[in-house]
Amino acid sequence: MALKKIEENYLDFIPAKNPEVKYKIDENDKVTIFMKWEGFFHRIAQKFFHRPKVSDIDLDEYGSFVWLAIDDQKTVYDLSKEMEATFPDMEKPLPRLIKFLEILKDHHLISFSRKENKNSRKEESQCHNS
């Protein structure tokens, strides 16, 4: 039995903030994310190397904009268009956005869901009705 290859477009992914991540917004709309370090190796680092239990990560203007724009409904494509409109002089906004989102995902600050494709749903219902 052959496996069906699924074509996925990164621009169709929908980023969602991790609900366990705490953050604050200052008066200039800059975001500070509080990252909690848990686990065996982190405890060792905290005890022997005096590492903090919680790190404050200050996002720059672009990162703060993206963090605040993530609403569990906008796709990566939608976010890129908003960035282009807000920061027209920014060089290579799409690759920068994708790299930033990948870093957030690697640190478990966001997750991705797939955008429902209307055509695939229609095809699927036609297959079931036949």
Disulfide bonds with the S-S distance in Angstrom:
none
